[in-house]
Amino acid sequence: MRQVLVVIVVALVFAMSLPHSNAKPAEPTNTGAVFGGQHALIQNLTTDSTPIDELPAIAEDFTATWCSNCVQAEQVLDKLESEGLVQKYEFHRSPDYEDPLGDDFASSYITERYQENVPPLVAFNGTIKKHGTLPDSDSLESDYRAMIATPLGMGSGVTTFQWTPKQYCDCDIPDDSGIISWNLDINMSEYPGSTLSVNAWFVEQSAEFSDGGNGAGVYHDIVRNITDLGSDLTGTKTVQIPSANDGNDLEIHLLYIINLPADDTPEEPECMLPEGCDDDDGLLPGFTATFAIIAVGAAAMLSRRDSH
């Protein structure tokens, strides 16, 4: 009996010593591109035309004021934004009694589109996402830079954005409204079966929340509201301006979302990092624990049998 127990213990120790990883590598979203990001302060009359291939990458950051490792992700995103590489958007989890900065519709948009409901999650250009902050390469920054480098492939068209606040409009619209106009020069026939959604995202530059569990205190680029503008390549809409959490720093952003046709046959996640992803780097998370339970159970059964 002792010999059997020794064998089991040795096997258990060996299994526990095997390498394993809990990291979730970057993976394609298979949902479609998100691009645009032209914007204006809501009190400023603005017109902007930009080639699509000159737009910064769109970084959608699912976060919460209690999420400690979200701070690490946002520090990296802020650095990339300061370099002009990304346009960052923070989607705070909502409803959440520990986080008053979120919007229910904006939160449901991010969780439904990317099938993740626990932060942190960062998606770039709507096409590639990473859940968590454990790096796949030498650093999280290197991971994000590699993800940004994934080509969007939207062609060389131009997007035009215009924002007209109430005070610049000789028209009869509510005081808390403005007029947004857009024109997107792309050929949707190149995306068979796909649909286009045009959105106005209202974004607060910064908001204070000193009771946040992650200690950040001030949070930036917060999506306060998403307004659907339809699916036309060209249009003009009157939109209602939501209230800011604090201050007078609310912006309106123009976003385009390509929705790919649903694929009933899920594919294996494709590795999107240049150095590659080795499936043999370690055991699947939980294998060691499962082995331990089996080993302990076997030992108990043998011990009971030996006692009879």
N, C-alpha and C positions, 0 to 999 in steps of 0.2 A: 504494500500500500504506500509506504514512504517513497519507494522508487517512482510510482505513478505520480504522486504529488510533486516530486522534484522535477519530473519531466514537464508537467503542466506549468509550474512556476517558471522554469527556464524558457518555455515557449512564450509565456506571457511577457516576460521581461524583454525577450527578443522583439516581439511585436511592438511593444511600447517604445523601443529604441529606433524603430524604422522611421525615416523622415516622412512628414506629412505637411500639407499646407492647407490653410483655411482661406487663402486668397481667392477672390473671384476675378479672373482676368477680364480685361476689356473684351467686349463682345458686340457684334452687330445687333441693332435693334429690330431690323426688318420691318420698320414702320414707315419710313420715308424721311425725306430731308426737311429740316427746319432752317430757314435762312431769312435774311433781311437785317433788321436791327436799326434801321434809320429812325431817328427820334428827335424830339424837341421838348423843351420845358413847356408846360401847358399854357403859360402866359406869353410865349414867343411865337410870332408869325414865322413860319419856316418852310422853305422849299429845298429839296435835295434830290439830285439824280446821281446814282452811283452804279458803275458796272458790277454785275453780280460777283465776278471773280475777284473784285477788290474789297468785298465786304469782309469784316472780321468773322471768325468762327462764332457760332452761337453756343454758349455754354449754359445749359439748364442745370441748376444746382438745387436738388431736393434736400432741404435742411430743416433744422428746428433749433430754437434757442436753448434747448436742453442737451443738444447733441454735441458732445465734447470733441469727437474726432472730425465733426463737420468743420470746425475751426481750421484744422489743418488743410482740408480741401480748399476752403475759401481763401486762405493765405496764398496758396499756389495760384488759384484763379485770379486773385487780385494782382499778383505779379504779372501774369500773362496778359491781363487786361491793361496794365500800365504800359506794356510793350506794344499795345495795339493789336494783339493777336486774337483776342476774344472779346465778345460782348457778353458779360455775365448777367444771369437772371437768377435770383434766389426765390425758390418756391417753398414757403414755409408750410409745414404740415398743418392741416386744418380739417375738421375741428380738433383742437388740442388745447386742453385747459392750461398747459404750461407754456403755450406760445400764442400770444395775441396778435401776431403779425401776419398770419396767414389768411388766405381767402379760400372758401370751400370749393368754389369752381376751379380756381387755379390749381389747388392741391389735387383735386380729382383728375384734372387734365394730365398732370405729370405721372400720377400713380397708374392711371389706366393706360397711358401711352407706352410707358416703359415697364409696366408690370412689376413694380417695386413699391412697397408701402412703408418701408423703414429707411430713414436717412442714415448716412449720406449716400446720395446717388448723383453722379454727374454724367450728363449726356452732351456730346458735341455734335452740332449740326443735325441733330435728330437721328443720326445714323449709327453712332457707336456710343456705348455707355460703360460705366464702371461703377459697381456698387462697393462701398467701403473705401478705406484709405490705405490698406496694406498694399504696398507697391509690388508690381510684377517685375519691375526692372530694378535699377539701383536707387530710384527715388520716385515718389509720386509725381514730381514735376516732369521727370523723364517720361513717365507713362502718359501724362496729359499732352506733352509736346508730340509724342508719337501719334496719339489719337487725333490731334488737330491736323497732323500732316496727311491724314487719310483724305484723298481728294473727294470733293463734293460732286463734281461733274455736272454742274448746272449750266454749263455753256458760258457764252460771253454776252448775254443780254444785259439790259439796264433796268433798274428799278427806280421809279420816281415817287417821292413822298412829299406831301404838302399838308401842313397843319395850319388851320385858321382859327384862332381863339375868338370868342364871342365879341371882344372889344374891337376886333379888326373886321368884323363881318357886318355888312349892311343887310341883315336878314333877321327874320323873326324866329329865333331859337331860344331855348331856356338859358338862363344865366349860367348854370353849371354845365354848359355844353360847349362843343366846338365842332369844326368840320374837318374831317380827314379825307384826303384824296390820294389815290395811288394809281400807278400804271406799271405793270410787269411785262417786260418784253422777253417771253420765253415761248417755246412751242410745246404745248401740253401733249401733242400727238407723239412726242418722244417718250412719254410716260404712259403707255397703254394700260387702261384699266385703273389708273390712278386718278385721284381727285385733288383739287386745290382748295385749301381753306386760307382765307385772308383774315388776319387778326389784328386788333389794336390791343397792345398790352400796356396797362398803366403801371408805371414803375416808380417807386419812391427811392430817391437817391440814398437816403439813410434814415434810420429810425432808432431811437434809444429805447432800450428795455433793460434796466439795471438788474432785474430779477431773473434774467436768463441763466439757466443752470450751467451753461458752458462758459460763463464769465466774459463773453465778448463785449457786452454792454451796448455797443452800437453795431447795427446790422445794415448792410448795403445792398442796393440794387434789388429791392423787394418787389415782387409782382403783386400788386394790390387788386388787380382786376383784369379779366380777359373779356374783350368784346368781339364777338364774331361779326365780320364784315361781309360774309358771303363767299362766293367762289369765282367771281368775275375777275379777269385779268386787269380790268380798269373799272374804277368806280369812285363814288363820293358818298360819304355817309355823315350824318349828324350823330355824334356819340355823347353820352353823358359822362361827366368826369367824376370819379369816385373821390371820397375824402381821403386825405393823407393821414397817417398815424400821428405825425407831428411835423411841424415846419411847413415850408412852402417850396418843396423841391420835387414835386410830382412831374413825371415825364410821360409822354405818349410815344410808344414804339410801334413800328409797322413790322409785322412778321408774316411770312408765308410758310405754310405747312403743306407738304406733299404727303398724301395718304396713299400708301401702296395698297393694291388689292390684297385681300386676305389670302394667306397660303394655308391650306388645310393640312399640308404635310410639313411639320416642323423639321428644320434642318439642324444638324449639329452645329454648335457655335463655332464660328471661324476665328482663329487667332488673328488679331489685328496689330500685334506688336512686331516691330522689325526683327527683334532678336528671336522671335518664335516662342511657342508655348509647348513645353514638353509634358505630355500627359503622364510620363513615367517618373516625374520628379518626386512623387510620394504617393502615399495611400490616400484614398478618399477620406475626407473628414468623417469621423465617427467609426472608421474601421477598427481602430485600436480599442475604442470603448466596446464595440460589439464583440470583438475577440475576447476581451477581458470578461465580459458577462458569460460568454460560452464556456470559457475556461473555468471560471469560478463555479458555474453550474455543474460542469462535468466533475469537478473535484468534490462537490457536495454529494453528488449521486454516488460516486465511488466510495466516499467515506461512509455513507449510509449503508451501502451494500456490504462493505467490509465489517461494519459493526454487527451485522446479523449473523 
